Amino acid sequence: MTCAEYRIESDQPIAGTLWPAKGSHEYAVSDRALAITLAAKSFTKPGSDQLASDIRVVHVPTGEVVFTKPATQRFEWSEEL
């Protein structure tokens, strides 16, 4: 079995249809392309009083962040805009 060289992580729980570890903050993957794909297709689920958070893919041996998906912000529609 190969060692997981990439870690997908976030400050908030991560979710998505492809996310294999429901509700977790991180997941270890051995393939860079798979790690980036999972991160790109996932999103964070903040609590009621918290904001969404970035999702990062980290190369574990070096600590280098190889991919970042910025947090998506929801804007409420307003007639004043």
C-alpha positions as CSV (number, residue, x, y, z in Angstrom):
1,M,0.0,0.0,0.0
2,T,1.4,3.4,-0.9
3,C,1.8,6.3,1.5
4,A,-0.7,9.2,1.2
5,E,1.4,12.1,-0.1
6,Y,-1.4,14.7,-0.3
7,R,-3.8,15.9,2.3
8,I,-7.1,17.8,1.5
9,E,-7.9,20.1,4.4
10,S,-10.1,22.9,5.6
11,D,-11.0,24.7,8.8
12,Q,-14.7,23.7,8.3
13,P,-16.2,20.3,7.6
14,I,-15.9,19.4,3.9
15,A,-18.9,18.0,1.9
16,G,-19.7,17.1,-1.7
17,T,-21.1,14.3,-3.8
18,L,-17.5,12.9,-4.4
19,W,-16.3,13.5,-0.8
20,P,-15.6,10.1,0.8
21,A,-15.3,11.3,4.4
22,K,-18.5,13.1,5.2
23,G,-18.1,15.8,7.8
24,S,-14.4,15.5,8.2
25,H,-11.9,18.4,8.0
26,E,-9.2,16.5,6.1
27,Y,-8.6,13.4,3.9
28,A,-5.4,11.8,2.8
29,V,-4.8,10.8,-0.8
30,S,-1.8,9.3,-2.6
31,D,-2.5,10.8,-6.0
32,R,-2.1,14.5,-6.8
33,A,-4.7,14.7,-9.6
34,L,-7.3,12.8,-7.4
35,A,-6.6,15.1,-4.5
36,I,-7.1,18.3,-6.6
37,T,-10.2,16.9,-8.3
38,L,-11.8,16.0,-4.9
39,A,-11.0,19.4,-3.5
40,A,-12.3,21.3,-6.6
41,K,-15.6,19.4,-6.5
42,S,-16.1,19.8,-2.8
43,F,-17.3,22.7,-0.6
44,T,-17.3,23.6,3.1
45,K,-20.3,23.5,5.4
46,P,-20.0,26.2,8.0
47,G,-22.0,26.4,11.1
48,S,-24.8,28.9,11.5
49,D,-22.5,31.5,13.0
50,Q,-19.4,30.8,10.8
51,L,-18.3,31.7,7.3
52,A,-17.2,29.1,4.7
53,S,-13.5,28.3,4.5
54,D,-10.9,27.6,1.9
55,I,-10.2,24.0,0.8
56,R,-6.4,23.3,0.4
57,V,-4.4,20.4,-1.0
58,V,-1.1,20.0,0.8
59,H,1.9,18.0,-0.4
60,V,2.6,16.2,2.9
61,P,6.4,15.6,2.6
62,T,7.2,19.3,1.8
63,G,4.2,21.1,3.4
64,E,3.6,23.0,0.1
65,V,0.0,24.0,-0.7
66,V,-0.4,22.8,-4.3
67,F,-4.1,23.8,-4.7
68,T,-6.5,26.2,-3.0
69,K,-10.2,26.5,-3.6
70,P,-11.4,29.8,-2.2
71,A,-14.5,29.8,0.0
72,T,-17.7,30.6,-1.8
73,Q,-19.6,33.5,-0.3
74,R,-23.4,33.6,-0.6
75,F,-24.8,37.1,-1.2
76,E,-28.4,37.9,-0.4
77,W,-30.3,39.7,-3.1
78,S,-31.2,43.2,-2.3
79,E,-33.2,45.8,-4.1
80,E,-30.8,48.5,-2.8
81,L,-28.0,47.3,-5.0
